[in-house]
């Protein structure tokens, strides 16, 4: 703290620890303060009874911009979650702009606001990728749950103990080439048969062995036909 007898007027570190600097007029401290190169008038004056840090200017918009921007960038590219990421990215951009404006009077939050604007912009760009990925994934799911017009027939089924051997055919009745996944269920157990690309009106034969949960079941297989597994990931059938 400057000595009022020997120290000329000037800016010194704020002894109240509210701002970066406080002006000493040569006799006493004043309410003139500065933070980040911006000058203000301390609304609390020079009361020594104020707790350290109280009255320090804040910029909530800058903080919100950084938080929303970081989350938006992290999730905006993920299929289907892209909607939430895009909303957060736009909000980060908006709050970042508001934060920059507030920093001119508050003297704090300019860097955080700019960071929020940058991350919001990146999040918006990432959301474009997220939309593209969502469309691609959705197409794969639709191909699986909607195999098109198809006909299946069980030509033979024989049981030996718990072992059921099933044979059949599948015919593509659609007007475009198709791949199929057959779920063959016998005696409480299911086996998967994948059929390679069939042209329209083409028929393929298939066979599989199902190990039943118990012996003595009837050889009456249930067949569920789906399209190819999305990206080769095995999932349960959708009836």
N, C-alpha and C positions, 0 to 999 in steps of 0.2 A: 504494500500500500504506500502511495507516495506521501512524503512528508510535506504537510501544507505550508511549512515555513520555507523550505528550500526547493520545492518542485514547481516548475512552471505549469501553466494550464496545458492539457493534452489528453490523449486517449490512452487508457490503460486497461489491462484485463479486469473484467467486472468483478469486484470483490464480493458481490452478492451471488455470483455464479448463475445469473439469469440469462445473460447474453455474452457474446464474445468480448466486447469492450464497452467501457462506460467512460464518459467525459468527466475529467476533473478540472474545475475552473480555477485552480490555484488556491482555493480556500476549502472547498467541499465538493463532494460528488454531486452530480446532477442527474436528471432523468433522461438525458441524451445518451442513447445506447446504439450499438451496431452489432449486426450478426451477418456473416457472409458478405461483408462489404456494403450492406444496406443499413441506413440510419433509421432509427425509430425514436419514439418517446415512450419510455417505460410507464405504462398506466399505473403501476404499483409504486411509482416514485422511488425513493431511496430508503424505504422502511427496512431496517435491519431485521425486523421480526418475521419477514416472509421466508418460508422454507427455501432451501437451496433448490434451484431449478424451477420454482413456481413462477408463473407468468412468462415462461419461455415460449416464444411463438411456435406454433405447430402448423402442419399442412396435411390434413387428413386426406385430401384428394390425392396427394402424391403417394402416400402410403397405400391407398386403395388401388392406385394405378399399378404399382409394383406387384402387389399381391395377385390381383386379377390377371395381370399380364403374364406372370410366371406360370400360373395355373393354366391359363389359356394356351400358352405355347406348349405345355406338357401334354395336353389332351386334344388339341384341335385337329391333329392328324389322324386320330383313332376313329375307325369306322363307326358310325351311328352316334358315338359320343361327341362327334364333331359339332353338333348343334350347341352343346353347352360350352365347348371351347371357343366357338365363334362368338357367342354372346359375351363371354368373359373378355375376349380380345377386343371387341368393340367398346365395351365398358372401360377397359384399360386405356384405350385411346382417348375416350371422352374425358375420363378423370385425369389423364396425363395433361391434356390441354388445359383443363381447369386448374390443375396444380401449378402449371407454369405461370398462369395469370395470377394466382394467389401468392406465388413466391415473390412477385414484384413488391408486394406490400408486406408480406410476412418475413421475407428475407431468408426463408428456409424451404427446402423441398424441390428446388429447381432440378437438381441432378436426378433425384428420384422420379420426378415427373417426366423428365426426358427419357429415363430408362423405361418407364411405363409406356410411353408413346412408342418407343422402339419395339418393346416386347408385344404390344398390342398389334403393331403392323406386321410383325413376324407371325403372330398368332392368326391374323386374318389370312396371310399367305398360306400358312399351314392348313387352315380350314379348307382351302381349295383342294389340297391333296386329300384331306379327310373325306370330302364329298366324292371325289373320284374313287377312292378306295371303298367307300360305302356302296357306290353303284356296282363296282366289280364284285364285291362280296355278296350283295343282294342278288345279282344275276346267278351266281353259283348256287345260292340257296334255292332260288326259284327252279333252277334246273334239277335240283334234287327232289323237291316236293312235287313238281309237276313234270312227270316223265313223258307226257303226251299220250296219244292213243297207242295202246299196246295190248297184246293178247298173250296169255300164258296157258300152258296145258301141262298137267302131270301125266306122263306116259307110263310110268312104272314106279312102284313103291314096295319095297320088301323089307321085312324086319327079321333080325336075328339077334335075340336077346334084347339088349338096349340099343342096338345099332340099327338105324333105319337108313336104307339107301334109296334116294329119291332121284328120279330122272324126269326130264320134261323138255318143253320147247318154249321159246319166247319169240314173238313176231312183232316187228315194228310196223304199226299201222299208221304212223304219222307221215307227213310229207317232207320230213327232213331227217338226216342221219341222227341216231340217238345212241347213248350208252345207258346201261341199266344196272341197277343193283337189286338183286332178288333176296328177300328175307324168307327163308324156308323154315317153318316151325312145325315140329312133330314132337308130341309127347312132352310139351313144356320146355323144350330147348329149341334154339334157333341157330341156323347156319347162314352165312352170307355167300352169295354167288354173284360175282361181277361179270357182266356181259360187255364185251368190247363193242366197238362202234358197228351198228347195224344200219344198212341203207333202208330206205322206205320199202316195205313189203318183204324185207329179208327176214328169214327165220334162222334161229340158232338153237342148238341143243345144249342142254346143261345137265349136270349131275352133281350131287353132293351127298355126304354122309352125315347124319345127325345122330349124336349120342344122346338118347332120351334120358330124362330124369329117373325113369323107372321102367322095368320090363313089363310087357303085357299091354302096352298102349296100342290103339288102332293105328294103322298106317293111313292116316287121313291128313295130309299136310295142308297147312295154310300158307299161301304165297302172297307176299306184299311186294309190289313192284315200285321202285323209286328210281330216280336218275342217279348219275354218278355221285360219289361222296364229294362234298365241297372241299376242294384242295386235298383230296385223299384222306381227309380226317373222318374216321368212322363215327357215325352218329346213329341214334335209334331211328327206326322208321316213323314216318308221319302218315297216319291213316286219314 
